[in-house]
Amino acid sequence: MSKTPPKSRLQAAFIAPGITVNDLAKSLTFYEGLGFAVGERWEDGGKLLGVMLHAGACMYGLTQDDFAKGRDRVKGVGMRTWISTEQDIDELAARARAAGVALDSGPEDYPWGGRGFAVTDPDGFKLTISRESK
């Protein structure tokens, strides 16, 4: 990892990105297949509008698109979420495949060190799950 930034910069203790998805149920199946657990749920009139997923100390939010900006709005372009873990990458990849998640690449060793695999969620958001070399 890089050295600590100067105190004049943001010193975040936690970050939890949130993305808007076309089909929340389909996205939930995908992320649960990667090993995320559903924490908070947001509903309105019995309809699920969003969830906060948990993975260890990290969170990732999913909200159902209301399509106010159109149904053909492209999502996920130019974004990749990097997820670091101490878990066995091959085991995580095998569990994801068993849950029906298609891997884009890996598991593989990276030239800069570590091992990981890449996936793309149903809306085109890309994720890499990796473990640093020891």
N, C-alpha and C positions, 0 to 999 in steps of 0.2 A: 504494500500500500504506500501511498505518498505520505510525505511528512505533513505535520499539522499546519494548516494555513494560519496566517497572522490573525490575531484577535480582532482586527478591524473587519474581518469577513464574517459571514454568517456561520454560526457554530450550531448547526442542527443536531439534535439528539435523536431524531427519528424522522422518517419521511414515509408517507403512505400515498402513492399515486392512485388516481382513480380514472377509470376509462369508461366510455359509453359504448354499449354493445347493442347489436341488432336483435339478438335473441338471448335473453338472460338465462333461460333454462339450458340452452345449448352451451353457453359459456360456462355456466356452473358445472355442468358435466365434465367439460374439458379441464377446468381448474381443479376440481376435486380429483380428477384422474392424475394430475401432477402432484397431489398430496396436500393442497390447500384445504383448510377447514372453514366452514361458514361461521362467522361470528355474528355481528349485528345484521339484522334484516330490516329493510324499510318497505312497508306495505301501505297501500291506500285502498280502502274498500275491499280488502281481501286480495288485492292484486299486488304481486311482488314487483317492486320498482327498483330495488337495489340491495346489495349485500356488501359487507366488509369481510374479505377473506383474510384468514390468519395463516401464517407459516412461521412458526417460532415467534420471535419478537417483532416480526415484520407484518405489515398489512397491505392489502391491495384491494381497492374498491372497484366494484362493477355496478353500473347503473343502466337500466333499460332505456334505450333511445326512444324519445317520444316522436321522432321523425319530423319535428317542426322545421328542420333545415333540409328536409327531403330524405326519401328512402335510399337514394343512390349516393349519399355522402360517403366518400372513401374514408376508411379508418385505418389506423396503424402504420401509415406511410412515414418512413423516416424515424421510427421509434423502436428501440429494443430495450427491454428490461433485463438487467444482469442480476442474477440471484446467486449469492455465494452461500455455500453450506459446508459443513464438516462431515456430512453423510457420504456414504458410498455412492458414487455417481452411477456405476453400472446397475446397482440395485434400484436406485430411483428411476433410471431409464427403463428397466425391466418392468417395474410396477406401472409406470406411465403407459408403456406399450400394452400391458395386460388390461389396462382400463380403456384401451381404444385410442390412446393419444398417438398420433403419427409423429415420429421424430424427423426433423429436417436434416439433422446431421448428428453424428456421434452415437454413443459416447466415444470421445477421442481425446488424445493427449494434445495439448496446445503447445505451439513452439515457444511461447513465453512462459510456460510452466502451467501446471494444473491439468485438469481433465474435466470435460463437460459435454453437454449435449444441447441442441437447439430445437425449439418447437415454434410453431405459429398457431395462435389461437384462431377460433372461427371467424374473427373479424379482421385478421391480418396483423395483429399485434405480435411482435416477435419477442421471445424470451430465451435466454441462455441460462442454464443452471450449471454451476461449476464448483469445483473444489480446488483450492490452491494446492500446489505441491508442498510437501513438508520437507 
